[in-house]
Amino acid sequence: MSRKDKIFPYILVLPGIFIVITTILYPILLTLIYSLQFYKLTKPYDKKIIGLQNYIEIFKDLDFYSSLINTSIIVVVVLIIGVIFSFIVALILNREGKISNFLTAIAIIPWALPPVVNGVIWKFMFYPEFGLINKVLYYLGVVDGAILWLNNRYISLIIFGIILSWRVIPFCSILILANIKAIPDDIFEAAEVDGASTFYKITDILIPILKPTFLIVIINLILASIN
């Protein structure tokens, strides 16, 4: 192999390295530098290095801990709902049938809808007086009056977690589905010959194989929750 052939692969990855440096590493480094400074947008020329003072003030602020609790609750809700339902939806879409492609298209809709449209839909669902959920509960005789869903802090956070899950589950489901499709059928056929039930094929074969995929799904869910 000539020297040119050895260098050529590194040349091919240079655009990717450049993008990572300019869009990820540089902003992170710049943010770290700013965090060690006294810097206000209204006083751009009055900058000075103050070390860790900004971090010390943050950890003394009670609002920081309140925000941390709120974010943690949303992350937990999104993780629980997102992982479980992403896997269930992926299993449903994996079933061969005449409408499997149609179901896949429907599953992508929540992810494809603009955030404004999603907001309007869920606002209609949880509207305190004339919302769809209140109407359904009232007609079923579960409640006697309207429920103010967003008046309670923790109920509001759970609702926000459900809304975020609903939006991000389609992408995670398609990701899991793609990896399920990549698993050779011989593995499941051998399990059937050995008398394994559907439950054991899922718990003992499918889930262990999909562990790396679940890790990506969890990271994606956490990022979506924090954002």
GROMACS elastic network, one bead per residue, 0.5 to 0.9 nm:
[ bonds ]
;  ai    aj funct       b0    kb
    1     4     6  0.81674   500
    1     5     6  0.61985   500
    1     6     6  0.70069   500
    2     5     6  0.52787   500
    2     6     6  0.65461   500
    2     7     6  0.89307   500
    3     6     6  0.50959   500
    3     7     6  0.63113   500
    3     8     6  0.86471   500
    4     7     6  0.52414   500
    4     8     6  0.60513   500
    5     8     6  0.52474   500
    5     9     6  0.74646   500
    6     9     6  0.66684   500
    6    10     6  0.78692   500
    7    10     6  0.54959   500
    7    11     6  0.64875   500
    8    11     6  0.50662   500
    8    12     6  0.64479   500
    9    12     6  0.51359   500
    9    13     6  0.66620   500
    9    14     6  0.89794   500
   10    13     6  0.53209   500
   10    14     6  0.64071   500
   11    14     6  0.52620   500
   11    15     6  0.80749   500
   12    15     6  0.69933   500
   12    16     6  0.82200   500
   13    16     6  0.53353   500
   13    17     6  0.62736   500
   13    18     6  0.86924   500
   14    17     6  0.50095   500
   14    18     6  0.60482   500
   14    19     6  0.86209   500
   15    18     6  0.50474   500
   15    19     6  0.62442   500
   15    20     6  0.87126   500
   16    19     6  0.51489   500
   16    20     6  0.62461   500
   16    21     6  0.86470   500
   17    20     6  0.51452   500
   17    21     6  0.61395   500
   17    22     6  0.86143   500
   18    21     6  0.51928   500
   18    22     6  0.61177   500
   18    23     6  0.84259   500
   19    22     6  0.52757   500
   19    23     6  0.58016   500
   19    24     6  0.78096   500
   20    23     6  0.54458   500
   20    24     6  0.52956   500
   20    25     6  0.64891   500
   20    26     6  0.85302   500
   21    24     6  0.56630   500
   21    26     6  0.57815   500
   21    27     6  0.86080   500
   22    25     6  0.63983   500
   22    26     6  0.53768   500
   22    27     6  0.73388   500
   23    26     6  0.64737   500
   23    27     6  0.64602   500
   23    28     6  0.88460   500
   24    27     6  0.56502   500
   24    28     6  0.62628   500
   24    29     6  0.87481   500
   25    28     6  0.52147   500
   25    29     6  0.61565   500
   25    30     6  0.85775   500
   26    29     6  0.51530   500
   26    30     6  0.60341   500
   26    31     6  0.85140   500
   27    30     6  0.50199   500
   27    31     6  0.59791   500
   27    32     6  0.85283   500
   28    31     6  0.51505   500
   28    32     6  0.62295   500
   28    33     6  0.87383   500
   29    32     6  0.51187   500
   29    33     6  0.63254   500
   29    34     6  0.87408   500
   30    33     6  0.51105   500
   30    34     6  0.62277   500
   30    35     6  0.86335   500
   31    34     6  0.50678   500
   31    35     6  0.61280   500
   31    36     6  0.88688   500
   32    35     6  0.50989   500
   32    36     6  0.66877   500
   33    36     6  0.54270   500
   33    37     6  0.68672   500
   34    37     6  0.52300   500
   34    38     6  0.77913   500
   34    39     6  0.71047   500
   34    49     6  0.88470   500
   35    38     6  0.78859   500
   35    39     6  0.84482   500
   35    50     6  0.89068   500
   35    51     6  0.81387   500
   35    52     6  0.78990   500
   35    53     6  0.89747   500
   35    54     6  0.66721   500
   35    55     6  0.79073   500
   36    39     6  0.89813   500
   36    48     6  0.86628   500
   36    49     6  0.59686   500
   36    50     6  0.57879   500
   36    52     6  0.59399   500
   36    53     6  0.74756   500
   36    54     6  0.69091   500
   36    55     6  0.84799   500
   37    47     6  0.66258   500
   37    48     6  0.54557   500
   37    50     6  0.52199   500
   37    51     6  0.66497   500
   37    52     6  0.85752   500
   37    53     6  0.85723   500
   37    54     6  0.78691   500
   38    46     6  0.78110   500
   38    47     6  0.54931   500
   38    48     6  0.53032   500
   38    49     6  0.61989   500
   38    50     6  0.61413   500
   38    51     6  0.89181   500
   38    53     6  0.88518   500
   38    54     6  0.79569   500
   39    42     6  0.87847   500
   39    43     6  0.72276   500
   39    44     6  0.67893   500
   39    45     6  0.84272   500
   39    46     6  0.68609   500
   39    47     6  0.51974   500
   39    48     6  0.72289   500
   39    49     6  0.88729   500
   40    43     6  0.51793   500
   40    44     6  0.60294   500
   40    45     6  0.87697   500
   40    46     6  0.77290   500
   40    47     6  0.78474   500
   41    44     6  0.53395   500
   42    45     6  0.89498   500
   43    46     6  0.54652   500
   43    47     6  0.79104   500
   44    47     6  0.68429   500
   50    53     6  0.58350   500
   50    54     6  0.76327   500
   51    54     6  0.75704   500
   51    55     6  0.87455   500
   52    55     6  0.53454   500
   52    56     6  0.63177   500
   52    57     6  0.88189   500
   53    56     6  0.50064   500
   53    57     6  0.62035   500
   53    58     6  0.86294   500
   54    57     6  0.52251   500
   54    58     6  0.62722   500
   54    59     6  0.88561   500
   55    58     6  0.50665   500
   55    59     6  0.63462   500
   55    60     6  0.87142   500
   56    59     6  0.53555   500
   56    60     6  0.63957   500
   56    61     6  0.88806   500
   57    60     6  0.50896   500
   57    61     6  0.63150   500
   58    61     6  0.51686   500
   58    62     6  0.83879   500
   58    63     6  0.86795   500
   58    64     6  0.64422   500
   59    62     6  0.77476   500
   59    64     6  0.68940   500
   59    65     6  0.77979   500
   60    63     6  0.89646   500
   60    64     6  0.80954   500
   60    65     6  0.89594   500
   61    64     6  0.55103   500
   61    65     6  0.72806   500
   62    65     6  0.53670   500
   62    66     6  0.64058   500
   62    67     6  0.87607   500
   63    67     6  0.61111   500
   63    68     6  0.84621   500
   64    67     6  0.51515   500
   64    68     6  0.60833   500
   64    69     6  0.86836   500
   65    69     6  0.61401   500
   65    70     6  0.85641   500
   66    69     6  0.52162   500
   66    70     6  0.62725   500
   66    71     6  0.86627   500
   67    70     6  0.50342   500
   67    71     6  0.60575   500
   67    72     6  0.84459   500
   68    71     6  0.51719   500
   68    72     6  0.60189   500
   68    73     6  0.86338   500
   69    72     6  0.50539   500
   69    73     6  0.62067   500
   69    74     6  0.86979   500
   70    73     6  0.53201   500
   70    74     6  0.64079   500
   70    75     6  0.87156   500
   70   153     6  0.87993   500
   70   154     6  0.82456   500
   70   157     6  0.68755   500
   71    74     6  0.51758   500
   71    75     6  0.61009   500
   71    76     6  0.86572   500
   71   157     6  0.84823   500
   71   225     6  0.74779   500
   71   226     6  0.65768   500
   72    75     6  0.50443   500
   72    76     6  0.61599   500
   72    77     6  0.86263   500
   72   225     6  0.88597   500
   72   226     6  0.86448   500
   73    76     6  0.52251   500
   73    77     6  0.62301   500
   73    78     6  0.86107   500
   73   154     6  0.82166   500
   73   157     6  0.68315   500
   73   158     6  0.74029   500
   73   161     6  0.80670   500
   74    77     6  0.51697   500
   74    78     6  0.60675   500
   74    79     6  0.84882   500
   74   157     6  0.59265   500
   74   158     6  0.64444   500
   74   159     6  0.87583   500
   74   160     6  0.69341   500
   74   162     6  0.86008   500
   74   164     6  0.87045   500
   74   225     6  0.63803   500
   74   226     6  0.81991   500
   75    78     6  0.51863   500
   75    79     6  0.60123   500
   75    80     6  0.86031   500
   75   161     6  0.72073   500
   75   221     6  0.77257   500
   75   222     6  0.60010   500
   75   223     6  0.88084   500
   75   224     6  0.85900   500
   75   225     6  0.52871   500
   75   226     6  0.70645   500
   76    79     6  0.51440   500
   76    80     6  0.61688   500
   76    81     6  0.85912   500
   76   161     6  0.82169   500
   76   222     6  0.86451   500
   76   225     6  0.88804   500
   77    80     6  0.53350   500
   77    81     6  0.61143   500
   77    82     6  0.80549   500
   77   157     6  0.86139   500
   77   158     6  0.64433   500
   77   160     6  0.88860   500
   77   161     6  0.53816   500
   77   162     6  0.71306   500
   77   165     6  0.81856   500
   78    81     6  0.53168   500
   78    82     6  0.53430   500
   78    83     6  0.80394   500
   78   158     6  0.86845   500
   78   160     6  0.88702   500
   78   161     6  0.51325   500
   78   162     6  0.66212   500
   78   163     6  0.87402   500
   78   164     6  0.67663   500
   78   165     6  0.52526   500
   78   166     6  0.89485   500
   78   221     6  0.66188   500
   78   222     6  0.76941   500
   78   224     6  0.87007   500
   78   225     6  0.67308   500
   79    82     6  0.50952   500
   79    83     6  0.57873   500
   79    84     6  0.82569   500
   79   161     6  0.88597   500
   79   165     6  0.80320   500
   79   218     6  0.67085   500
   79   221     6  0.62073   500
   79   222     6  0.70818   500
   79   225     6  0.86219   500
   80    83     6  0.57699   500
   80    84     6  0.63144   500
   80    85     6  0.85440   500
   81    84     6  0.55017   500
   81    85     6  0.59230   500
   81    86     6  0.80728   500
   81   161     6  0.84248   500
   81   162     6  0.73690   500
   81   165     6  0.64773   500
   81   166     6  0.87508   500
   81   169     6  0.86318   500
   82    85     6  0.55203   500
   82    86     6  0.56385   500
   82    87     6  0.83489   500
   82   162     6  0.87369   500
   82   164     6  0.88541   500
   82   165     6  0.53648   500
   82   166     6  0.78629   500
   82   168     6  0.74959   500
   82   169     6  0.56852   500
   82   172     6  0.79621   500
   82   217     6  0.84649   500
   82   218     6  0.82724   500
   82   221     6  0.69703   500
   83    86     6  0.53062   500
   83    87     6  0.62475   500
   83    88     6  0.87060   500
   83   169     6  0.80335   500
   83   172     6  0.81801   500
   83   173     6  0.89566   500
   83   214     6  0.76350   500
   83   217     6  0.72653   500
   83   218     6  0.70847   500
   83   221     6  0.82804   500
   84    87     6  0.54685   500
   84    88     6  0.63361   500
   84    89     6  0.87682   500
   85    89     6  0.58989   500
   85    90     6  0.82890   500
   85   165     6  0.89098   500
   85   169     6  0.70718   500
   85   173     6  0.80612   500
   86    89     6  0.52619   500
   86    90     6  0.60703   500
   86    91     6  0.86604   500
   86   168     6  0.88718   500
   86   169     6  0.52902   500
   86   170     6  0.70223   500
   86   171     6  0.84100   500
   86   172     6  0.57890   500
   86   174     6  0.82968   500
   86   176     6  0.75734   500
   86   217     6  0.87306   500
   87    90     6  0.50621   500
   87    91     6  0.62349   500
   87    92     6  0.87184   500
   87   172     6  0.82171   500
   87   173     6  0.62549   500
   87   176     6  0.68597   500
   87   177     6  0.82915   500
   87   214     6  0.89679   500
   88    91     6  0.51508   500
   88    92     6  0.63110   500
   88    93     6  0.87075   500
   88   173     6  0.81141   500
   89    92     6  0.50461   500
   89    93     6  0.61310   500
   89    94     6  0.84754   500
   89   107     6  0.81179   500
   89   169     6  0.84716   500
   89   170     6  0.81545   500
   89   173     6  0.60329   500
   89   174     6  0.86833   500
   89   177     6  0.86038   500
   90    93     6  0.51305   500
   90    94     6  0.60296   500
   90    95     6  0.89581   500
   90   170     6  0.88802   500
   90   172     6  0.84993   500
   90   174     6  0.65916   500
   90   175     6  0.83720   500
   90   176     6  0.61214   500
   90   178     6  0.87360   500
   90   180     6  0.82719   500
   91    94     6  0.50160   500
   91    95     6  0.67721   500
   91   173     6  0.86420   500
   91   176     6  0.87535   500
   91   177     6  0.72607   500
   91   180     6  0.85215   500
   92    95     6  0.56394   500
   92   100     6  0.85595   500
   92   103     6  0.88243   500
   93    96     6  0.77999   500
   93   100     6  0.60201   500
   93   101     6  0.81020   500
   93   103     6  0.67598   500
   93   104     6  0.62739   500
   93   107     6  0.87834   500
   93   173     6  0.86482   500
   93   174     6  0.87013   500
   93   177     6  0.73129   500
   94   100     6  0.76869   500
   94   177     6  0.65038   500
   94   180     6  0.76983   500
   94   181     6  0.75792   500
   95   100     6  0.70493   500
   96    99     6  0.84019   500
   96   100     6  0.63248   500
   97   100     6  0.52500   500
   97   101     6  0.83629   500
   98   101     6  0.75566   500
   98   102     6  0.83349   500
   99   102     6  0.50146   500
   99   103     6  0.61193   500
   99   104     6  0.86076   500
  100   103     6  0.50987   500
  100   104     6  0.62159   500
  100   105     6  0.87263   500
  101   104     6  0.50337   500
  101   105     6  0.63017   500
  101   106     6  0.87438   500
  102   105     6  0.51481   500
  102   106     6  0.63433   500
  102   107     6  0.86958   500
  103   106     6  0.50482   500
  103   107     6  0.61117   500
  103   108     6  0.87567   500
  104   107     6  0.50646   500
  104   108     6  0.64478   500
  104   170     6  0.89149   500
  104   174     6  0.82014   500
  105   108     6  0.53590   500
  105   109     6  0.67807   500
  106   109     6  0.53810   500
  106   110     6  0.81984   500
  107   110     6  0.69709   500
  107   111     6  0.81535   500
  107   169     6  0.86513   500
  107   170     6  0.56553   500
  107   171     6  0.88281   500
  107   173     6  0.84340   500
  107   174     6  0.87007   500
  108   111     6  0.54926   500
  108   112     6  0.61872   500
  108   113     6  0.87812   500
  108   169     6  0.88218   500
  108   170     6  0.52083   500
  108   171     6  0.71039   500
  108   173     6  0.89976   500
  108   174     6  0.82183   500
  109   112     6  0.50003   500
  109   113     6  0.60253   500
  109   167     6  0.88203   500
  109   170     6  0.77956   500
  110   113     6  0.54095   500
  110   114     6  0.85606   500
  110   118     6  0.75284   500
  110   166     6  0.67727   500
  110   167     6  0.52385   500
  110   168     6  0.78667   500
  110   169     6  0.84087   500
  110   170     6  0.69113   500
  111   114     6  0.80409   500
  111   115     6  0.89891   500
  111   166     6  0.80511   500
  111   167     6  0.50473   500
  111   168     6  0.61280   500
  111   169     6  0.77111   500
  111   170     6  0.58976   500
  111   171     6  0.66772   500
  112   115     6  0.89801   500
  112   167     6  0.84826   500
  112   170     6  0.89568   500
  113   116     6  0.82376   500
  113   117     6  0.63977   500
  113   118     6  0.65649   500
  113   167     6  0.84965   500
  114   117     6  0.54026   500
  114   118     6  0.64589   500
  114   119     6  0.87691   500
  115   119     6  0.60853   500
  115   120     6  0.87055   500
  115   167     6  0.87652   500
  116   119     6  0.50229   500
  116   120     6  0.63121   500
  116   121     6  0.87168   500
  117   120     6  0.51616   500
  117   121     6  0.62328   500
  117   122     6  0.87245   500
  118   121     6  0.51798   500
  118   122     6  0.62613   500
  118   123     6  0.84658   500
  118   163     6  0.83548   500
  118   167     6  0.80328   500
  119   122     6  0.53623   500
  119   123     6  0.59486   500
  119   124     6  0.85680   500
  119   163     6  0.86802   500
  120   123     6  0.50490   500
  120   124     6  0.62040   500
  120   125     6  0.86571   500
  121   124     6  0.52513   500
  121   125     6  0.63491   500
  121   126     6  0.89575   500
  122   126     6  0.61745   500
  122   127     6  0.82226   500
  122   163     6  0.73884   500
  123   126     6  0.53649   500
  123   127     6  0.56292   500
  123   131     6  0.77927   500
  124   127     6  0.52576   500
  124   130     6  0.78573   500
  124   131     6  0.52683   500
  124   132     6  0.65912   500
  124   133     6  0.87769   500
  125   128     6  0.88648   500
  125   130     6  0.85927   500
  125   133     6  0.56274   500
  125   134     6  0.80344   500
  126   129     6  0.86458   500
  126   130     6  0.84169   500
  126   131     6  0.51800   500
  126   132     6  0.68371   500
  126   133     6  0.62147   500
  126   134     6  0.72918   500
  126   147     6  0.87744   500
  126   148     6  0.82792   500
  126   149     6  0.64980   500
  126   150     6  0.80867   500
  126   159     6  0.89319   500
  127   130     6  0.58665   500
  127   132     6  0.75125   500
  127   133     6  0.81884   500
  127   134     6  0.78311   500
  127   147     6  0.88127   500
  127   148     6  0.78810   500
  127   149     6  0.77921   500
  127   150     6  0.88382   500
  128   131     6  0.59576   500
  128   134     6  0.71169   500
  128   146     6  0.58448   500
  128   147     6  0.57191   500
  128   149     6  0.64265   500
  128   150     6  0.81025   500
  129   134     6  0.71219   500
  129   135     6  0.83735   500
  129   145     6  0.83499   500
  129   146     6  0.53161   500
  129   147     6  0.74591   500
  129   148     6  0.78735   500
  130   133     6  0.85874   500
  130   134     6  0.68671   500
  130   135     6  0.67128   500
  130   146     6  0.79580   500
  131   134     6  0.54275   500
  131   135     6  0.62846   500
  131   136     6  0.87974   500
  131   146     6  0.86993   500
  132   135     6  0.51132   500
  132   136     6  0.62015   500
  132   137     6  0.86622   500
  133   136     6  0.51779   500
  133   137     6  0.61798   500
  133   138     6  0.84961   500
  134   137     6  0.51846   500
  134   138     6  0.60083   500
  134   139     6  0.86285   500
  134   143     6  0.80747   500
  134   145     6  0.80196   500
  134   146     6  0.59463   500
  134   147     6  0.65847   500
  135   138     6  0.50450   500
  135   139     6  0.61446   500
  135   140     6  0.85358   500
  135   146     6  0.81896   500
  136   139     6  0.52674   500
  136   140     6  0.61656   500
  136   141     6  0.86464   500
  136   142     6  0.87216   500
  137   140     6  0.51300   500
  137   141     6  0.62368   500
  137   142     6  0.51901   500
  137   143     6  0.59165   500
  137   144     6  0.86515   500
  138   141     6  0.50994   500
  138   142     6  0.59363   500
  138   143     6  0.52164   500
  138   144     6  0.62089   500
  138   145     6  0.69742   500
  138   146     6  0.79746   500
  139   142     6  0.77010   500
  139   143     6  0.84369   500
  140   143     6  0.79588   500
  141   144     6  0.69620   500
  143   146     6  0.75326   500
  143   147     6  0.81216   500
  146   149     6  0.88952   500
  147   150     6  0.88716   500
  148   151     6  0.56168   500
  148   152     6  0.79632   500
  149   152     6  0.68094   500
  149   155     6  0.67532   500
  149   156     6  0.66688   500
  149   159     6  0.83360   500
  150   153     6  0.70950   500
  150   154     6  0.88379   500
  150   155     6  0.67347   500
  150   157     6  0.86100   500
  150   159     6  0.82425   500
  151   155     6  0.79410   500
  151   156     6  0.71863   500
  152   155     6  0.53858   500
  152   156     6  0.59761   500
  152   157     6  0.86552   500
  153   156     6  0.51949   500
  153   157     6  0.63316   500
  153   158     6  0.88280   500
  154   157     6  0.50361   500
  154   158     6  0.62397   500
  154   159     6  0.85791   500
  155   158     6  0.51034   500
  155   159     6  0.61584   500
  155   160     6  0.86069   500
  156   159     6  0.50453   500
  156   160     6  0.61490   500
  156   161     6  0.85801   500
  157   161     6  0.61600   500
  157   162     6  0.86701   500
  158   162     6  0.62454   500
  158   163     6  0.86890   500
  159   162     6  0.50048   500
  159   163     6  0.62247   500
  159   164     6  0.86214   500
  160   163     6  0.50921   500
  160   164     6  0.61695   500
  160   165     6  0.85164   500
  161   164     6  0.51482   500
  161   165     6  0.60436   500
  161   166     6  0.85595   500
  161   225     6  0.75148   500
  162   165     6  0.50266   500
  162   166     6  0.60974   500
  162   167     6  0.87053   500
  163   166     6  0.51208   500
  163   167     6  0.64372   500
  163   168     6  0.88755   500
  164   167     6  0.52082   500
  164   168     6  0.62771   500
  164   169     6  0.84515   500
  164   221     6  0.88193   500
  164   224     6  0.73854   500
  164   225     6  0.68919   500
  165   168     6  0.52454   500
  165   169     6  0.56398   500
  165   170     6  0.89897   500
  165   221     6  0.78510   500
  165   224     6  0.87141   500
  165   225     6  0.84558   500
  166   169     6  0.55812   500
  166   170     6  0.76099   500
  167   170     6  0.68689   500
  167   171     6  0.83305   500
  168   171     6  0.57494   500
  168   172     6  0.65813   500
  168   173     6  0.87918   500
  168   220     6  0.83860   500
  168   221     6  0.71284   500
  168   224     6  0.74051   500
  169   172     6  0.51172   500
  169   173     6  0.59057   500
  169   174     6  0.85936   500
  169   221     6  0.84925   500
  170   173     6  0.50437   500
  170   174     6  0.62185   500
  170   175     6  0.85883   500
  171   174     6  0.52640   500
  171   175     6  0.62308   500
  171   176     6  0.87521   500
  171   217     6  0.89365   500
  172   176     6  0.62110   500
  172   177     6  0.84943   500
  172   214     6  0.88753   500
  172   216     6  0.87172   500
  172   217     6  0.57824   500
  172   218     6  0.89550   500
  172   220     6  0.79396   500
  172   221     6  0.83377   500
  173   176     6  0.51332   500
  173   177     6  0.59504   500
  173   178     6  0.85384   500
  173   217     6  0.87875   500
  174   178     6  0.60518   500
  174   179     6  0.86873   500
  175   178     6  0.53036   500
  175   179     6  0.66157   500
  175   180     6  0.88267   500
  175   213     6  0.75681   500
  175   216     6  0.89624   500
  175   217     6  0.78638   500
  176   179     6  0.52682   500
  176   180     6  0.62089   500
  176   181     6  0.87279   500
  176   210     6  0.76144   500
  176   213     6  0.64663   500
  176   214     6  0.76376   500
  176   217     6  0.81224   500
  177   181     6  0.61834   500
  177   182     6  0.86757   500
  178   181     6  0.52010   500
  178   182     6  0.64600   500
  179   183     6  0.67243   500
  179   210     6  0.72537   500
  179   213     6  0.73800   500
  180   183     6  0.54400   500
  180   184     6  0.88198   500
  180   206     6  0.77608   500
  180   209     6  0.88546   500
  180   210     6  0.76755   500
  181   184     6  0.78253   500
  181   185     6  0.88803   500
  182   185     6  0.89443   500
  183   186     6  0.86326   500
  183   187     6  0.78273   500
  183   188     6  0.89972   500
  183   206     6  0.86234   500
  183   209     6  0.83741   500
  184   187     6  0.60511   500
  184   188     6  0.78216   500
  185   188     6  0.54975   500
  185   189     6  0.61982   500
  185   190     6  0.86595   500
  186   190     6  0.60011   500
  186   191     6  0.85331   500
  187   190     6  0.53026   500
  187   191     6  0.63727   500
  187   192     6  0.88507   500
  187   205     6  0.82066   500
  188   192     6  0.62087   500
  188   193     6  0.86608   500
  188   196     6  0.88629   500
  188   201     6  0.70091   500
  188   205     6  0.80091   500
  188   206     6  0.89385   500
  189   192     6  0.50692   500
  189   193     6  0.63142   500
  189   194     6  0.87350   500
  190   193     6  0.50964   500
  190   194     6  0.63902   500
  190   195     6  0.88314   500
  190   196     6  0.89135   500
  191   194     6  0.50531   500
  191   195     6  0.64336   500
  191   196     6  0.53599   500
  191   197     6  0.82785   500
  191   200     6  0.89768   500
  191   201     6  0.70317   500
  191   205     6  0.86991   500
  192   196     6  0.52272   500
  192   197     6  0.71979   500
  192   198     6  0.86566   500
  192   201     6  0.84038   500
  193   196     6  0.74791   500
  196   199     6  0.80250   500
  196   200     6  0.59940   500
  196   201     6  0.63466   500
  197   200     6  0.53492   500
  197   201     6  0.62113   500
  197   202     6  0.87295   500
  198   201     6  0.50385   500
  198   202     6  0.62810   500
  198   203     6  0.87205   500
  199   202     6  0.52811   500
  199   203     6  0.62131   500
  199   204     6  0.83293   500
  200   203     6  0.50287   500
  200   204     6  0.53556   500
  200   205     6  0.73117   500
  200   206     6  0.88523   500
  201   204     6  0.55557   500
  201   205     6  0.51607   500
  201   206     6  0.62671   500
  201   207     6  0.86544   500
  202   205     6  0.56911   500
  202   207     6  0.59980   500
  202   208     6  0.87434   500
  203   206     6  0.62242   500
  203   207     6  0.55165   500
  203   208     6  0.74072   500
  204   207     6  0.66226   500
  204   208     6  0.65307   500
  204   209     6  0.88465   500
  205   208     6  0.57598   500
  205   209     6  0.63018   500
  205   210     6  0.87550   500
  206   209     6  0.53231   500
  206   210     6  0.61955   500
  206   211     6  0.88735   500
  207   210     6  0.50262   500
  207   211     6  0.62720   500
  207   214     6  0.86371   500
  208   211     6  0.53596   500
  208   212     6  0.86975   500
  209   212     6  0.75990   500
  209   213     6  0.84466   500
  210   213     6  0.51088   500
  210   214     6  0.61348   500
  210   215     6  0.87016   500
  211   214     6  0.50377   500
  211   215     6  0.63033   500
  211   216     6  0.88820   500
  212   215     6  0.50922   500
  212   216     6  0.65756   500
  212   217     6  0.87956   500
  213   216     6  0.51741   500
  213   217     6  0.62407   500
  213   218     6  0.86689   500
  214   218     6  0.60428   500
  214   219     6  0.85581   500
  215   218     6  0.51393   500
  215   219     6  0.62725   500
  215   220     6  0.86322   500
  216   219     6  0.51561   500
  216   220     6  0.61614   500
  216   221     6  0.86279   500
  217   220     6  0.50709   500
  217   221     6  0.61314   500
  217   222     6  0.86360   500
  218   221     6  0.50523   500
  218   222     6  0.61394   500
  218   223     6  0.86022   500
  219   222     6  0.51618   500
  219   223     6  0.61953   500
  219   224     6  0.85845   500
  220   223     6  0.52015   500
  220   224     6  0.61373   500
  220   225     6  0.85985   500
  221   224     6  0.50842   500
  221   225     6  0.60955   500
  221   226     6  0.86615   500
  222   225     6  0.50723   500
  222   226     6  0.61982   500
  222   227     6  0.85541   500
  223   226     6  0.52306   500
  223   227     6  0.60637   500
  224   227     6  0.51974   500
